[in-house]
Amino acid sequence: MNLRLTHSLLGTALGDSLGLPSEGMSRVRIARRWKGPLEQRFLFGHGMLSDDTEHTILASQALLSCGGDPKAFQKRLAAKLKWWFAGLPAGIGLATAKAIIKLWIGFPPGGNGVCSAGNGPVMRAPILGVYFANDSQRRATFVEASTRLTHTDRKAVEAAMMAADCAAFAANGELRMDVILTCMKELGVSEVWDHPIEEIEKALAEESSVRQFADGMGFSKGVAGYAVHTMTMVLFIWLRHRGDFVTIVSEAIACGGDTDSVAAIAGGIAGAETEAFNPQWLCRLSDRPYTVNYISRLGAALGESGGGCHVKAPSVANYLIIPRNILFFIAVLFHGFRRIFPPY
């Protein structure tokens, strides 16, 4: 399971970093802007990480320090999110920002969430799914604690539960599609899930392409940062191209819209059953302080702690965070400026 945890973390990081340059762009413009195979292209041919991976790392660190107590996990994750926010991260979601500000002004963890169904809690869910792959009850408890820390809309909880269970299925090698889809139907209590899951079943039976499915769901201009839309596309792409990590991430990004989050979530799930990654993608993921080496050590620590041992999270060079965030913000501005020019 150690390798599954490490690969889920790395899968999240790769999906995030590869999808980041095209965030907010339409499918058509992405195809016109970049030709050829997918590669790291955020900053001079190298990749950096956004909040998708950072939240996954913070959730992993909280798992290592909570002693298996979901309330302690929520409290520690809340503290980590507060200080992460103090580091001035770029591109933070509005609902997550509001929830963290409420923590800073004195709301208790669990009483600070806002009514939103954004992607924030879904991007933290795959690693929880892999960590609790063999314990569905604890998996649900920890996912709900993570979700309600920032988002209280029931649809956000359901989407996060789906992402976690898909990651658990991936880690356990569950191959029966009917078992997975039945589980998704049971988790999707809100009526809003009925149509998407029916369409996923139909499209899989017809072997529709990702593009055909996205068009049929009304996502021709991109996938919005809405948990229901995101998880709908993630579920279809993962099941349609099961076992092919490169294609899963590439298709998630090619859809357009909230590309870093969609690819990060899909990557976290698909990574849990991937034996190896594209070496070029990994060696050009050049962020600090959360390097590939750090993420790998964090995954190993999670694997050791899963056996009941107390394991300390790998140390982080926190002094690098603010300078790194300034560089990241400048790079984001550059990408925004570049979008003024063709191709459109």
Secondary structure, DSSP 8 states (H G I E B T S, - for coil): -HHHHHHHHHHHHHHHHHHGGGTT--HHHHHHH--SS----SBTTBB---HHHHHHHHHHHHHHHSTT-HHHHHHHHHHHHHHHHHT--SS--HHHHHHHHHHHTT--TTSS-BS--BSHHHHHHHHHHHHTTT-HHHHHHHHHHHHHTTB--HHHHHHHHHHHHHHHHHHHT---HHHHHHHHHHH--SGGGHHHHHHHHHHHHTT--HHHHHHHTT-TT-B-SBHHHHHHHHHHHHHHTTT-HHHHHHHHHHT-BSHHHHHHHHHHHHHTT-S---HHHHHTB--SSS-HHHHHHHHHHHHHHTTT---------GGGHHHHHHHHHHHHHHHHHHTTSS--
